[in-house]
Amino acid sequence: MSEKIPMTKDGLEKLKSELENLKNIERPEIIKAIAEAREHGDLSENAEYHAAREKQSFIEGKITELENKIGRAEVIDTSSLDNSRVTFGATVEVTDLSNNQKKTYRIVGTDEADIEKNLISISAPLCKALINKAIDDVVEVSTPNGIKEYQINSISFS
């Protein structure tokens, strides 16, 4: 049995949308491009044909990967979670104690992580340190620049 992949409802919808696009738009386009390239004759020297086949291979691989992830997805319903402790799906405001800067992060699945949108992966060192901690707890995180300390200011679920 394959391991389940925790993700938010938004993360699952994003994967489903990407899969839909690949199957219904990209795949038919590449099949058409391959057919057109075939019409140009000698396939051994046809760069368009080889590029299209390579793109087709990439698309098929991505479809398989997304179907696998969707099949193993375990959507975590955060609406009923208790906000006294940091868990998957939580939005956590922390203060970096080295410079007193406040940051807010949402803890999401690995495939959803996007640091520019303050979405951090459940497998990230900061998340691992925060899990099961409460407001006002201080956590230590090992970073390439040494140990950093963060204090938890708030925990919420959207």
VOGU-3710 file (C-alpha; in Angstrom, 3 decimals, decimal comma):
1> msekipmtkd> 0,000/0,000/0,000  1,340/3,398/-0,986  1,867/6,035/1,638  -0,837/8,719/1,866  0,119/12,280/0,988  -1,359/14,900/3,336  -2,680/17,972/1,572  -5,198/20,733/1,901  -8,431/20,821/-0,091  -6,969/23,709/-2,151
11> gleklksele> -3,844/21,668/-2,883  -5,899/18,718/-4,149  -8,037/20,989/-6,338  -4,887/22,520/-7,834  -3,516/19,040/-8,707  -6,869/18,015/-10,240  -6,960/21,201/-12,313  -3,417/20,614/-13,582  -4,291/17,003/-14,479  -7,439/18,136/-16,299
21> nlknierpei> -5,390/20,652/-18,321  -2,784/18,033/-19,272  -5,387/15,455/-20,327  -7,835/17,742/-22,137  -5,627/20,469/-23,620  -1,916/19,619/-23,669  -2,214/15,925/-24,622  -4,512/16,545/-27,649  -2,282/19,442/-28,790  0,865/17,297/-28,708
31> ikaiaeareh> -0,862/14,418/-30,525  -1,841/16,881/-33,260  1,735/18,257/-33,400  3,140/14,723/-33,782  0,699/13,979/-36,610  1,681/17,193/-38,393  5,393/16,474/-37,963  4,880/12,957/-39,392  3,413/14,481/-42,528  6,733/16,233/-43,153
41> gdlsenaeyh> 8,331/12,956/-44,180  11,599/11,379/-43,023  11,249/11,002/-39,246  14,953/10,253/-38,645  15,882/13,857/-39,511  12,681/15,550/-38,390  13,491/17,765/-35,379  9,844/18,828/-34,935  8,781/15,185/-34,646  11,484/14,349/-32,099
51> aarekqsfie> 10,727/17,476/-30,020  7,007/16,673/-30,058  7,627/13,039/-29,017  9,872/14,233/-26,177  7,179/16,660/-24,999  4,585/13,870/-25,254  6,740/11,655/-23,051  7,038/14,470/-20,490  3,256/15,081/-20,495  2,445/11,377/-20,085
61> gkitelenki> 4,921/11,128/-17,197  3,390/14,174/-15,514  -0,137/12,738/-15,952  0,958/9,479/-14,310  2,634/11,373/-11,456  -0,449/13,548/-10,821  -2,835/10,575/-10,953  -0,621/8,823/-8,399  -0,567/11,851/-6,067  -4,325/12,393/-6,371
71> graevidtss> -4,934/8,713/-5,676  -2,812/8,877/-2,520  -4,086/12,286/-1,364  -5,366/12,506/2,167  -7,219/15,795/2,479  -6,945/17,145/5,997  -10,083/19,027/7,048  -8,730/21,893/9,122  -12,129/23,436/9,954  -12,645/21,256/13,032
81> ldnsrvtfga> -9,093/21,341/14,362  -8,252/22,789/17,757  -6,071/25,894/17,410  -4,246/25,396/20,704  -1,491/23,394/18,969  0,292/23,672/15,621  -0,816/20,934/13,219  -1,032/20,366/9,475  -3,029/23,122/7,773  -2,408/25,672/10,518
91> tvevtdlsnn> -1,554/29,270/9,786  1,129/30,189/12,298  2,552/33,604/13,102  6,051/33,422/14,539  8,645/35,954/15,630  12,261/35,372/14,666  13,917/36,102/18,012  17,241/37,094/16,400  15,736/40,174/14,730  12,152/40,412/16,108
101> qkktyrivgt> 10,678/40,029/12,618  7,214/38,532/12,470  6,345/36,017/9,736  3,152/34,138/8,993  3,232/30,691/7,394  0,633/28,119/6,457  1,679/24,482/6,882  0,793/22,531/3,743  1,689/19,340/1,891  4,992/18,993/0,086
111> deadieknli> 3,436/19,576/-3,360  1,693/22,753/-2,206  4,715/24,479/-0,690  5,505/27,932/-2,109  7,714/30,098/0,103  6,777/33,246/-1,859  3,160/32,692/-0,798  4,262/31,770/2,761  3,165/28,152/2,255  5,719/25,875/3,892
121> sisaplckal> 5,955/22,126/3,595  5,112/19,839/6,469  8,578/18,322/5,916  10,450/21,659/6,240  12,714/21,993/9,313  10,700/24,954/10,665  7,445/22,964/10,384  8,947/19,945/12,076  9,978/22,186/14,979  6,541/23,857/15,193
131> inkaiddvve> 4,324/20,735/15,082  2,433/20,128/18,341  3,746/23,336/19,916  1,481/25,990/21,472  1,240/29,786/21,507  4,208/31,422/23,303  6,379/28,288/22,864  9,896/28,951/21,564  11,310/26,502/19,028  14,868/26,049/17,803
141> vstpngikey> 15,516/25,366/14,138  18,840/24,306/12,686  19,559/26,416/9,578  22,616/26,712/7,327  23,445/29,867/9,324  23,196/28,111/12,684  20,406/27,683/15,218  17,475/30,141/14,957  14,814/30,611/17,591  11,193/31,397/16,821
151> qinsisfs> 8,367/32,200/19,205  4,811/31,212/18,267  2,469/34,220/18,401  -0,753/32,770/17,005  -2,260/29,624/15,508  -5,350/29,641/13,278  -7,124/27,540/10,692  -8,774/29,168/7,695
//
